[in-house]
Amino acid sequence: MLLEINNLFFSHNPNKPLFQNLNLRFEENRIIALAGESGMGNLRFSI
């Protein structure tokens, strides 16, 4: 394992969380993509 994130909370508006208690685990030599609707600020990175 290279990176682990536990209990992530993220919101632009405190009453409407985008992520709540999100747990992520990133392994080595993987490509990770967080995708949404077009124009939503999609993210892709490799570890």
Secondary structure per residue as TSV (DSSP state, phi and psi in degrees):
chain	resnum	aa	ss	phi	psi
A	1	M	-	360.0	139.2
A	2	L	-	-105.9	-39.8
A	3	L	E	-147.9	135.9
A	4	E	E	-133.5	134.6
A	5	I	E	-122.6	128.9
A	6	N	E	-121.9	138.9
A	7	N	E	56.0	44.5
A	8	L	E	-72.5	133.2
A	9	F	E	-123.9	129.9
A	10	F	E	-143.6	135.5
A	11	S	-	-159.4	143.1
A	12	H	S	-84.8	-26.5
A	13	N	B	-127.4	120.6
A	14	P	T	-56.4	-24.5
A	15	N	T	-88.9	-2.5
A	16	K	B	-141.8	76.7
A	17	P	-	-66.5	141.2
A	18	L	S	-84.3	-41.4
A	19	F	E	-130.1	136.7
A	20	Q	E	-141.8	122.1
A	21	N	E	56.0	42.0
A	22	L	E	-84.3	131.4
A	23	N	E	-115.7	128.3
A	24	L	E	-127.9	143.6
A	25	R	E	-135.6	120.8
A	26	F	E	-109.3	123.7
A	27	E	-	-93.9	162.8
A	28	E	T	-68.2	152.5
A	29	N	T	58.3	40.7
A	30	R	-	-125.1	152.1
A	31	I	E	-106.8	127.4
A	32	I	E	-114.9	137.0
A	33	A	E	-132.8	130.4
A	34	L	E	-110.2	111.7
A	35	A	-	-122.0	147.8
A	36	G	-	-143.1	-159.1
A	37	E	S	-65.8	155.5
A	38	S	T	-56.0	132.9
A	39	G	T	85.2	4.5
A	40	M	S	-89.5	2.9
A	41	G	-	84.2	46.6
A	42	N	-	-61.2	154.9
A	43	L	E	-134.4	136.2
A	44	R	E	-141.6	134.4
A	45	F	E	-150.0	159.4
A	46	S	E	-119.7	148.1
A	47	I	-	-117.1	360.0
